[in-house]
Amino acid sequence: MNLKEKNITEDNFEQVAERLRALAHPVRIRILEELGTGRKCVSELSEKIGVSQTNLSQHLGLLKDRGWVKRKKEAVYVYYSLSDEGISMALTRIYEVIHRF
């Protein structure tokens, strides 16, 4: 079934494009990969990805605004996690398809 058969409108295409644009940076893809293994705080992500906490926070804010991640504050820590379990599977599928190019 193609997208037209699913009654996707031009507005929906714009929404999808806007959300996918959020993935157009290697740091953001790495963030999603890390969060695929479970929730993490900014300091954990910063250490694993190798970027400053300030830079990381900017990327996390954009991913949150576009719906890719969610955040939860506990005491002095802010934890991030994927907003949907299907994100990891979707990224895996994208990698598989791109690998064939």
N, C-alpha and C positions, 0 to 999 in steps of 0.2 A: 504494500500500500504506500503510495507516495503522499507527500505533504498536502497536496491539493485535495486529495480524497478525504483528508482529515479535517477539512473546512478551516484551514489556517488562513487568516486574512493578512493583508499587507501590514497591518498594525502588529500582528503577531510576529511576522518576519522581522520587523524593526526591533521588537522586544528581544527576540532570539539573538539577533545580530549584536545588540547592545550588551547582552549578557556574555556572549562569546568573546567580545572585544576585551572583556576583563581577563581572559586567559592569554592574551597576546603579550605576555611577559614571562620569561623563564622563572623568575622568582615566584610569581603567583602560581605557576604550575607546580613548582617544588613545594610550595605551601600546601596545596591540595594533596599532593602525594604524601607528605608528612602527616597531614590530618587524617588521611585514609587509614592510618594505623591507630587512631584514637585521638582524643582531645589533648591539647597541649597549651601551655601558657606561652606568652611572647618570649620569655627568656629561653625556654626550651627550643622553640622554633628558631630563634636567632642563632643559637649555638649550632643546631643541626644544619641550618641552611647557610650560615656563614655571612649574614648581613647584620647591620646594626639594628638595634631595637626600634630606632626612629624610622628607618627605611622600612622595616618589616611592618610596623604599625600602619604606615601609609598604604601598603599593599593589602593588609588585612582589612582596613577600612573600605577600600574599593571592593574587595571580594564580598564583604558583608553587605554593602550597599546594593550589589548586583545579585545577592541571594545565594552565593556559593557557600558561605560559611555563616555560622551563628556564634554568638559569644555569650558567656555566662560569667558573672563576677561572683567570686567566692572570697570573702575577706579582702585581702589586698591584691589578690591575683585575678586576672582576667583570663579565662580559658576559651579557646576557640575549637570548634569542631565543624565537620562538614554538615551542611544544612539538610542533606539527604544522603542516604546510604548508596543510592544509585550513582553518585558522582564518581566514586572510585571505579565502578564497572564501566561507566561511560568513558573515562579517561583511558582505561586499559584498552577499550575497543578503538578509540581514536589512535592510540599508539600503534595498534596492530595494523590499522588501515594505512597510516602514514608510513610505516616501515616498508610497505609494499611499493611506495612511489619510486 
